[in-house]
Amino acid sequence: MAGTVTMYSTTWCGYCRRLKGQMDREGIAYTEVNIEHDPEAAAFVEKVNNGNQLVPTVLFPDGSALPNPSIAKVKAVLGA
């Protein structure tokens, strides 16, 4: 898959677990960052989501970020 994405998540987020499983099945490489353990990551998530800590938030290689994207949207942004 072209590029690696960064997924901002929490341990308790069911949507995060679902998207991770889908990305694993699709062979999409990602780096996971837990915003509960990383204040800078939490601040980034708030910045790109109008002050809200929405997870999962996915940061793409092109610099764009999406909150709670579907696997289809992730693949579309990556050109897969």
C-alpha positions, 0 to 999 in steps of 0.5 A: 500500500502506498505510504504509511498512515498514522492512526490516533486512538485510545485503548477504549475506542471500539471504532479504533479497534474496528478500523485497525482490524480492517486496515490489517486485513487490507495490508495498510501499514499504520502507526498507532498513537494513543492520545491518552499517553501523548499530550502532543498527539491529543493536541493535534487531534483537537486541532484538526477536529475543531477542538474535539478529541475524535478517534480514530483520527487518521493522518495520511502521507499527504498531510490530510487528516480524517476523523473516523474514516471508513476503510473505503475512504482510507483506501480512496485517499491512499489511491488503493 
